[in-house]
């Protein structure tokens, strides 16, 4: 958890897109990944990306409009939950050819992506990939998937903030109980233990979570925790 808090603190210092890019590069090093990508598309089609791929591969990807056939992008458009790349359909000829090119460009054989739905139709995607065997990757995702989920939402919140999105930020304050709930969620505690700590029922806990999520305008619970941390409403 300390690493996650350190990362959140470091990200909070970024005030320009250049500093955001530097953070992405540093984050890759911290988690010893092959590559890390943040890619956002707003409701008017405007795009922004901070990534660690080689420029030659990025140019090739854009030139060939590979987003049309990339199983990761297409899969994330259709889903709301994090995606393991190996669970996607790579069986078509176009997908196999694309995968071959990506591998030659230095992408790892393992990957994990988090789709994010932001305000006003914004869509973002955070992907990490690595070169390792299945056992090592399973161990990594088991230990780090919760971190990656929160970090993905931190990244999206910060990118929108830097770009000056007018819809960012909570418009209503959280109650003390809502803050307690999100703080405990941020530490990784499960709902049963949180309810016990706060001496309330799990059904009451759900009310606090949903109320906080509504006030923050968050898409889900993880997004609510990330927003609360990003805007300094809770401190872990």
ZIZIFEN-V922088 format. One record per residue. N is the residue number from 1. RES is the residue in three letters. SS is DSSP state (alpha for helix, beta for strand, coil for the rest). BURIAL is b if it has 24 or more other ideal C-beta (glycine too) atoms within 12 Angstrom, else e. D_CENTER is the distance of its C-alpha to the mean C-alpha in whole Angstrom. Layout:
n:res:ss:burial:d_center
N:RES:SS:BURIAL:D_CENTER
N:RES:SS:BURIAL:D_CENTER
//
This chain:
n:res:ss:burial:d_center
1:UNK:coil:e:16
2:UNK:alpha:e:18
3:UNK:alpha:e:16
4:UNK:alpha:b:13
5:UNK:alpha:e:15
6:UNK:alpha:e:16
7:UNK:alpha:b:13
8:UNK:alpha:b:13
9:UNK:alpha:e:16
10:UNK:alpha:b:16
11:UNK:alpha:b:13
12:UNK:alpha:b:15
13:UNK:coil:e:18
14:UNK:coil:b:17
15:UNK:coil:e:19
16:UNK:coil:e:19
17:UNK:alpha:e:17
18:UNK:alpha:e:19
19:UNK:alpha:e:18
20:UNK:alpha:b:14
21:UNK:alpha:b:15
22:UNK:alpha:e:17
23:UNK:alpha:b:14
24:UNK:alpha:b:12
25:UNK:alpha:b:15
26:UNK:alpha:b:16
27:UNK:alpha:b:12
28:UNK:alpha:b:13
29:UNK:alpha:e:17
30:UNK:alpha:e:16
31:UNK:coil:b:14
32:UNK:coil:e:17
33:UNK:coil:b:15
34:UNK:coil:b:17
35:UNK:beta:b:14
36:UNK:beta:b:11
37:UNK:beta:b:10
38:UNK:beta:b:8
39:UNK:beta:b:10
40:UNK:beta:b:11
41:UNK:beta:b:14
42:UNK:coil:b:16
43:UNK:coil:e:19
44:UNK:coil:e:21
45:UNK:coil:e:20
46:UNK:coil:e:19
47:UNK:beta:e:16
48:UNK:beta:b:15
49:UNK:beta:b:13
50:UNK:beta:b:13
51:UNK:beta:b:13
52:UNK:coil:b:16
53:UNK:coil:b:18
54:UNK:coil:e:21
55:UNK:alpha:e:22
56:UNK:alpha:e:25
57:UNK:alpha:b:22
58:UNK:alpha:b:20
59:UNK:alpha:e:24
60:UNK:alpha:e:25
61:UNK:alpha:b:22
62:UNK:alpha:e:22
63:UNK:alpha:e:26
64:UNK:coil:e:26
65:UNK:coil:e:23
66:UNK:alpha:b:21
67:UNK:alpha:b:19
68:UNK:alpha:e:21
69:UNK:coil:b:22
70:UNK:coil:b:19
71:UNK:alpha:b:18
72:UNK:alpha:b:14
73:UNK:alpha:b:14
74:UNK:alpha:b:17
75:UNK:alpha:b:15
76:UNK:alpha:b:12
77:UNK:alpha:e:14
78:UNK:alpha:e:16
79:UNK:coil:e:14
80:UNK:coil:e:11
81:UNK:coil:e:11
82:UNK:coil:b:9
83:UNK:beta:b:11
84:UNK:beta:b:14
85:UNK:alpha:b:15
86:UNK:alpha:e:19
87:UNK:alpha:e:19
88:UNK:coil:b:19
89:UNK:coil:e:22
90:UNK:coil:b:23
91:UNK:coil:e:27
92:UNK:coil:e:28
93:UNK:alpha:e:30
94:UNK:alpha:e:27
95:UNK:alpha:b:24
96:UNK:alpha:e:26
97:UNK:alpha:e:27
98:UNK:alpha:b:24
99:UNK:alpha:b:23
100:UNK:alpha:e:26
101:UNK:alpha:e:25
102:UNK:alpha:b:22
103:UNK:alpha:e:23
104:UNK:alpha:e:26
105:UNK:coil:b:24
106:UNK:coil:e:22
107:UNK:coil:b:19
108:UNK:coil:b:19
109:UNK:coil:e:20
110:UNK:beta:b:17
111:UNK:beta:b:13
112:UNK:beta:b:10
113:UNK:beta:b:8
114:UNK:beta:b:5
115:UNK:beta:b:7
116:UNK:beta:b:7
117:UNK:beta:b:10
118:UNK:coil:b:11
119:UNK:alpha:b:15
120:UNK:alpha:e:18
121:UNK:alpha:e:17
122:UNK:coil:b:14
123:UNK:beta:b:11
124:UNK:beta:b:8
125:UNK:beta:b:7
126:UNK:beta:b:5
127:UNK:beta:b:8
128:UNK:beta:b:10
129:UNK:beta:b:14
130:UNK:beta:b:17
131:UNK:coil:e:20
132:UNK:coil:e:22
133:UNK:coil:e:23
134:UNK:alpha:e:22
135:UNK:alpha:e:23
136:UNK:alpha:e:21
137:UNK:alpha:b:18
138:UNK:alpha:e:19
139:UNK:alpha:e:19
140:UNK:alpha:b:16
141:UNK:alpha:b:14
142:UNK:alpha:e:16
143:UNK:alpha:e:16
144:UNK:alpha:b:12
145:UNK:alpha:b:10
146:UNK:alpha:b:10
147:UNK:alpha:b:9
148:UNK:alpha:b:6
149:UNK:alpha:b:5
150:UNK:alpha:b:6
151:UNK:alpha:b:5
152:UNK:alpha:b:2
153:UNK:alpha:b:4
154:UNK:alpha:b:7
155:UNK:alpha:b:7
156:UNK:alpha:b:7
157:UNK:alpha:b:10
158:UNK:alpha:b:11
159:UNK:alpha:b:12
160:UNK:alpha:b:13
161:UNK:alpha:b:15
162:UNK:alpha:b:16
163:UNK:coil:b:17
164:UNK:coil:e:19
165:UNK:coil:b:18
166:UNK:coil:e:21
167:UNK:coil:e:19
168:UNK:coil:b:17
169:UNK:coil:e:18
170:UNK:coil:b:19
171:UNK:coil:e:23
172:UNK:coil:e:24
173:UNK:coil:e:24
174:UNK:coil:b:23
175:UNK:coil:e:26
176:UNK:alpha:e:27
177:UNK:alpha:e:26
178:UNK:alpha:b:23
179:UNK:alpha:b:22
180:UNK:alpha:b:23
181:UNK:alpha:b:21
182:UNK:alpha:b:18
183:UNK:alpha:b:19
184:UNK:alpha:b:20
185:UNK:alpha:b:17
186:UNK:alpha:b:15
187:UNK:coil:b:17
188:UNK:coil:e:16
189:UNK:coil:e:19
190:UNK:coil:e:20
191:UNK:alpha:e:22
192:UNK:alpha:e:25
193:UNK:alpha:e:25
194:UNK:alpha:b:24
195:UNK:alpha:b:27
196:UNK:alpha:e:29
197:UNK:alpha:e:28
198:UNK:alpha:b:28
199:UNK:coil:e:31
200:UNK:coil:e:30
201:UNK:coil:e:30
202:UNK:alpha:e:27
203:UNK:alpha:e:28
204:UNK:alpha:e:28
205:UNK:alpha:b:25
206:UNK:alpha:e:23
207:UNK:alpha:e:25
208:UNK:alpha:b:23
209:UNK:alpha:b:20
210:UNK:alpha:e:20
211:UNK:alpha:b:22
212:UNK:alpha:b:20
213:UNK:alpha:b:17
214:UNK:alpha:e:20
215:UNK:alpha:b:21
216:UNK:alpha:b:17
217:UNK:coil:b:17
218:UNK:coil:b:14
219:UNK:coil:b:13
220:UNK:coil:b:12
221:UNK:alpha:b:13
222:UNK:alpha:b:10
223:UNK:alpha:b:9
224:UNK:alpha:b:13
225:UNK:alpha:b:12
226:UNK:alpha:b:10
227:UNK:alpha:b:12
228:UNK:alpha:b:15
229:UNK:alpha:b:14
230:UNK:alpha:b:13
231:UNK:coil:b:17
232:UNK:coil:e:19
233:UNK:coil:b:20
234:UNK:coil:b:19
235:UNK:coil:e:20
236:UNK:coil:b:19
//
